[in-house]
Amino acid sequence: MAIRIGLLDAGAMGAGHASAYARLPDVEVVGVFARDEARAQAVAKLCGAKPFTDAAALIGQATVDAIDVCLPSAVHAAFVIPALGRGKHVFCESPLALRLNEARQMRDAARRAGRLLQVGLLMRSVGAYAHVRDAVGSGTYGRLLSLATWRLGSYLWPGAPDHKAHYGDPSTELMTFDFDAAQWLMGRPAWLSASVVRMESGTPGEISALLAYNDGRHATIAASGLMPSGSPFSTGFRALFERAAFELRMVFDDDGPPRSTFTMAGETGPPSPVALPGRNPYEVELRRFVDCIEGRADPELLDVERAIDALVLSLVTQRALIEGRIIEIGSI
């Protein structure tokens, strides 16, 4: 029997999830919610679903097994907690929340209900990150010594192509993804320090955070919403091992897949491309969510607790900027 999904959102993310679900043979999207009926209808057509303009009505459908929440982070808890209370499994996009208490309330609601709360920790489903994770586990190239990530956009400029009015501070809007990746690859850091470039309004526009480990390793996480409007959104990482370095560069020119290069530099010779199987990371993570519901996959990879761990580092970054000092993570 197909897993039946209720999808909350008819924006770009909701459309991406609808398209991914349409390619999963054992999934049926029952309904798509948006306050604007035309938008709900447009996304519903992508996956053969019914449009809804009442989220509670969709959540309350007895035929729905799970709810997928792609709405803005600030309102996640208002939809995730009622869905769990109605006995639905939930997949929630990142950032999970902007406040730690809301994130923990969602986690606790899932534990009380005995239902899955999986979070879109997307980097864990991107092939290059998974490749580095496998290299960490195998020890083929020695220890992972350092990680540098960047996530650069122009979303804070009102006229920019990627501007979204509901997007917030780069520490949560962008850095959450890379804080999760860093902890997945390197573990929990001991210390965090940060610096910021602010807009004229005082709003953080570009942030760099340094994660320091007791054994001398480190990770640098950079995020910007201040790139020129004509500059396409880009992201990537450099992972330095004892005997190799991996580098990923991704540039998003339009609504299609990004231009991507992934290379490895070894002890001899120039960097060379690393061949990876082509896969849509959204489809990978949603496939895993469905498999977890059906008991075919371990829910630990995308568990809500991992999203809370990443949010903690986002909030520690904000605290480090306010207090102007290095913060000990173990004290949080």
ABEGO torsion letter per residue (X at the ends): XBBBBBBBEABAAAAAAAAAAAABAABBBABBBBABAAAAAAAAAAAGBBBBABAAAAAABAABABBBBABBAAAAAAAAAAAAAAGBBBBBBOBABABAAAAAAAAAAAAAAGBBBBBBBAAAABAAAAAAAAAAAAGAAEBBABBBBBBBBAAABAABAABBAABBBAAAAAAAAAAAAAAAAAEBBABBBBBBBBBAAGBBABBBBBBBBAAGBBBBBBBBAABBAABBBBBEBBBBBAABBBBBBBBBABABBBBBBBBBBBABEBBBBBBBBBBBAAAAAAAAAAAAAAGABBAAAABAAAAAAAAAAAAAAAAAAAAGBBBBAAAX
